[in-house]
Amino acid sequence: MSNLMSSIDQRTQLVGENRLELLMFKLGSRHTFALNVFKVREVITVPPLNQLPGSHHHIKGITNYRGGSIPIIDLRTAIHLSNNSAHYEPQNVIITEYNRSVQGFLIGQIMNIVNTSWSDIQPPPTSAGKNNYLTAFTRVENDGEMELVEIIDVEKVLSEIIEYDTSISEDLLDSDIKEHLVGQKVLVVDDSSTARGQIRETLTQLGIEIIEEKDGLRALNLLQSWADEGKVVTDEILMMFTDAEMPQMDGYRLTAEVRKDPRMSDLFIALNTSLSGTFNEAMVEKVGCNRFISKFQPDLLVEVVQQRMREVLKANEN
């Protein structure tokens, strides 16, 4: 397993090229599931677990990991996979980092890692409903046949276990700016409905209207359609929050495409992602994002919006 995961650091260079690598695994059913390798710290065999009385029923215990205690979540039950495999026993734990927190997910068999393009990643069909736990799916070749791979919405899983507070600190609000935010529009681009909802619940408290798109390509098409109609994009929206990882087109490529188009190149863009670290900060600078925010931080979202509003008001004075 260590050989399989040993080159994760090198794999991160795929981000920014509209490419990704998926770690594929089983959960005791015929389905094949996947997570982006960039979110994975390592894969280990199931360690000894200590029960945590009163914890969420999807948390099977806590374990010591590199000097600290982390929760271990049963991914099969968390995504409500039907219990039709009486002989299923978790074999491995995927250690992941999301939203500045580290946790492990109990899984079954590890399959392999596949290199693919975000353009080959498709959002789930609308017929799947709002209660599914997928952000996307793709097809990969396995033994000469094309196999459907389902990419799990980990942010949705975590939001049902960890309660996220969308309240805003009162002392953060700038009274001189707040009145100007009412009626402003912000574009939020994220493939996770949970993540979009968190931003929406936060910013609507300020009277801001939210426009939502599920992937980078849809967002780019929307911006281009405004420009094609002769509209000034920065008049239509105050700014854009975009995730990094999305089907069709990731947030890095979206930002790069916006910067290349003189009709919208001055749009204020904040990368709002569960990915963290200096690599992301370097990518932000490379593609031209204005800010980088690690999810989920309501106060920081508001701080960035107020910053942008101040810049607009100052520019209008000159």
C-alpha positions in Angstrom: 0.0 0.0 0.0 2.9 2.4 0.8 4.2 1.9 -2.8 0.7 2.7 -4.2 0.5 6.0 -2.3 4.2 6.9 -2.1 4.1 9.4 -5.1 1.1 11.4 -4.0 3.2 14.5 -3.6 4.3 14.3 -7.3 0.7 13.7 -8.4 -0.4 17.1 -7.1 1.3 18.7 -10.1 -1.7 17.5 -12.1 -3.9 20.1 -10.4 -3.9 23.2 -12.6 -3.7 21.1 -15.8 -7.4 20.2 -15.6 -6.3 16.7 -14.6 -6.6 14.5 -11.5 -6.0 11.1 -10.2 -8.6 9.0 -8.5 -8.1 6.4 -5.9 -10.6 3.7 -6.6 -12.0 1.3 -4.0 -14.9 -1.0 -3.0 -17.4 -0.8 -0.2 -18.6 -4.4 -0.2 -20.8 -4.0 -3.2 -20.5 -4.3 -7.0 -20.0 -0.5 -7.2 -16.6 1.1 -7.5 -16.1 4.4 -5.7 -13.3 7.0 -5.8 -11.8 9.9 -4.1 -9.4 12.5 -5.5 -5.8 11.4 -4.6 -5.0 15.0 -3.8 -7.3 14.7 -0.7 -5.6 11.5 0.5 -2.8 11.5 3.0 -2.3 7.8 2.9 -4.0 4.4 3.1 -3.5 2.1 6.1 -4.9 -1.2 7.2 -7.7 -0.9 9.8 -6.0 0.2 13.1 -7.1 -0.5 16.6 -10.1 1.7 17.3 -11.2 3.2 20.7 -14.9 3.8 21.1 -16.0 7.3 21.6 -19.2 7.3 23.7 -21.9 9.7 22.5 -20.3 10.2 19.0 -22.2 10.1 15.8 -23.3 6.6 14.8 -21.2 6.7 11.6 -18.0 7.2 13.6 -16.7 3.8 14.5 -14.1 5.0 16.9 -10.9 7.1 17.1 -7.4 6.1 16.5 -3.9 7.6 17.1 -2.5 8.9 13.9 0.9 10.6 13.8 0.7 11.8 17.3 -2.9 12.9 17.3 -6.4 11.4 17.6 -8.6 11.3 14.5 -12.2 9.9 14.0 -12.7 6.9 11.8 -15.9 7.0 9.8 -17.7 4.0 8.3 -18.0 5.3 4.7 -20.4 2.5 3.7 -23.0 3.4 6.2 -22.4 7.2 5.8 -23.5 7.1 2.2 -26.4 4.8 3.1 -25.3 2.0 0.9 -27.8 -0.8 1.3 -26.6 -3.5 3.6 -26.7 -6.4 1.2 -23.3 -7.9 1.9 -23.4 -9.8 5.2 -19.7 -10.8 4.8 -18.3 -7.3 4.2 -15.5 -6.5 6.5 -13.5 -3.2 6.1 -9.9 -3.8 5.1 -8.4 -0.4 4.9 -8.7 3.2 6.1 -8.2 6.2 3.8 -6.7 9.1 5.8 -8.0 12.3 4.2 -7.8 16.0 4.9 -10.9 18.1 4.2 -11.8 21.6 5.4 -8.7 21.8 7.6 -9.5 18.6 9.4 -8.1 15.1 9.2 -10.2 11.9 9.4 -10.2 8.3 8.3 -12.8 6.4 6.2 -13.3 2.7 6.6 -13.3 1.1 3.1 -13.0 -2.4 1.6 -10.6 -3.4 -1.2 -8.3 -0.8 -2.8 -8.5 -1.1 -6.6 -5.9 1.2 -8.2 -5.2 4.8 -9.1 -6.3 6.2 -12.5 -5.1 9.3 -14.2 -7.9 11.2 -15.9 -9.1 14.6 -17.0 -11.7 16.7 -15.4 -13.3 16.9 -18.8 -14.1 13.2 -18.5 -15.7 13.7 -15.1 -19.5 14.1 -15.3 -21.9 15.5 -12.7 -24.6 13.0 -11.5 -27.8 13.1 -13.4 -30.6 15.3 -12.1 -32.7 12.2 -11.8 -30.4 11.0 -9.0 -32.1 13.5 -6.7 -30.7 15.8 -4.0 -30.0 13.0 -1.4 -27.3 11.2 -3.3 -23.7 11.2 -2.0 -22.0 11.7 -5.3 -20.4 14.8 -6.8 -19.6 13.1 -10.1 -18.9 9.9 -11.9 -16.7 8.8 -14.7 -15.9 5.6 -16.7 -12.5 3.9 -16.7 -11.2 0.9 -18.5 -10.8 -2.2 -16.3 -9.7 -5.6 -17.9 -10.8 -4.3 -21.3 -14.2 -3.2 -20.2 -15.5 0.3 -19.3 -16.4 0.5 -15.6 -18.6 3.2 -14.0 -16.8 4.9 -11.1 -18.7 7.0 -8.6 -16.9 9.9 -6.9 -18.2 10.5 -3.4 -19.2 13.9 -2.0 -17.1 13.8 1.1 -18.2 17.3 2.1 -21.8 16.1 2.3 -20.8 13.1 4.3 -18.9 15.3 6.8 -21.7 17.9 7.0 -24.0 15.2 8.3 -21.6 14.2 11.0 -20.0 17.6 11.9 -22.3 20.6 12.5 -21.1 23.6 10.5 -22.0 27.0 12.0 -22.9 29.6 9.3 -23.3 32.4 11.8 -21.2 35.6 11.3 -19.3 37.4 14.1 -21.1 40.7 14.8 -17.8 42.6 15.4 -16.7 41.6 11.9 -19.4 43.5 10.0 -18.5 46.9 8.7 -21.6 49.1 9.0 -20.3 51.4 6.3 -20.0 48.5 3.9 -22.9 46.3 4.9 -25.6 48.6 3.4 -23.8 48.5 0.0 -23.8 44.7 0.0 -27.6 44.4 -0.1 -28.7 43.3 -3.6 -25.2 42.6 -4.8 -24.8 39.3 -6.7 -22.1 36.7 -6.1 -21.4 33.7 -8.4 -20.7 30.5 -6.4 -19.1 27.6 -8.4 -18.9 24.3 -6.7 -19.9 20.7 -7.5 -20.9 20.0 -4.0 -24.5 21.2 -3.2 -23.5 21.1 0.5 -20.6 23.5 -0.1 -22.8 25.8 -2.2 -25.4 25.8 0.5 -22.9 26.8 3.2 -21.8 29.8 1.2 -25.4 30.7 0.4 -26.5 30.5 4.0 -23.6 32.7 5.1 -23.8 35.5 2.5 -27.6 35.8 2.2 -27.4 37.1 5.8 -25.9 40.2 4.3 -28.6 40.6 1.7 -26.4 39.2 -1.1 -28.0 37.3 -3.9 -26.3 34.0 -4.9 -26.0 32.7 -8.4 -24.9 29.0 -8.4 -23.2 26.8 -11.0 -22.1 23.2 -10.5 -18.9 23.2 -12.5 -16.3 25.4 -14.0 -17.4 25.0 -17.6 -21.0 26.0 -16.8 -19.7 29.0 -14.9 -17.4 30.0 -17.8 -20.3 29.6 -20.3 -22.4 31.9 -18.1 -19.8 34.6 -17.9 -19.1 34.4 -21.6 -22.8 34.7 -22.4 -23.0 37.9 -20.5 -20.0 39.3 -22.3 -21.5 38.2 -25.7 -24.7 40.1 -24.8 -22.6 43.2 -24.3 -23.0 43.1 -20.5 -20.1 44.2 -18.2 -19.4 41.1 -16.1 -18.3 43.1 -13.1 -21.6 44.9 -13.2 -23.5 41.6 -13.2 -21.7 40.2 -10.2 -19.5 41.5 -7.4 -17.2 38.6 -7.4 -16.9 34.8 -7.9 -16.1 32.1 -5.4 -14.9 28.9 -7.0 -14.0 25.4 -5.8 -10.8 23.9 -7.1 -12.0 20.4 -8.0 -15.0 20.2 -10.3 -16.3 18.1 -13.2 -15.7 19.3 -16.8 -13.4 22.2 -15.7 -11.6 22.8 -12.4 -11.3 26.1 -10.6 -7.7 26.7 -11.7 -8.6 26.3 -15.4 -11.7 28.4 -14.9 -9.7 31.2 -13.4 -7.1 31.0 -16.2 -9.8 31.2 -18.9 -11.4 34.2 -17.2 -8.1 36.0 -17.0 -7.4 35.4 -20.7 -10.7 37.1 -21.8 -10.3 40.9 -21.7 -14.0 41.2 -21.3 -13.9 39.7 -17.8 -10.2 39.6 -16.9 -10.7 42.0 -14.0 -13.3 39.8 -12.2 -12.5 39.3 -8.5 -12.0 35.6 -8.0 -11.6 33.8 -4.7 -10.7 30.1 -4.6 -12.7 28.5 -1.9 -11.6 24.9 -1.5 -11.3 22.0 1.0 -7.8 21.5 -0.3 -5.1 23.3 1.7 -1.4 23.9 1.9 1.3 26.0 0.2 0.7 24.2 -3.1 -2.7 25.8 -3.4 -1.3 29.2 -2.6 1.2 28.8 -5.3 -1.5 27.7 -7.8 -3.6 30.8 -6.8 -0.7 33.0 -7.7 0.0 31.1 -10.9 -3.5 31.3 -12.4 -4.4 34.7 -11.0 -6.9 34.2 -8.2 -7.3 37.2 -5.9 -7.7 35.2 -2.7 -7.5 31.7 -1.4 -9.9 30.5 1.3 -9.8 27.1 2.9 -13.3 25.8 3.6 -15.4 26.3 5.6 -14.9 29.7 7.3 -18.0 32.0 7.4 -16.1 35.0 8.8 -13.4 34.7 6.2 -16.0 34.6 3.4 -17.6 37.8 4.7 -14.2 39.4 5.1 -13.4 38.7 1.5 -16.8 40.0 0.3 -16.3 43.2 2.3 -12.8 43.6 1.0 -14.1 43.4 -2.6 -17.0 45.9 -1.8 -14.5 48.4 -0.4 -12.4 48.1 -3.6 -15.4 48.7 -5.8 -16.6 51.8 -3.8 -13.1 53.2 -3.8 -12.8 52.8 -7.6 -16.2 54.5 -8.1 -14.9 57.5 -6.1 -12.0 58.0 -8.4 
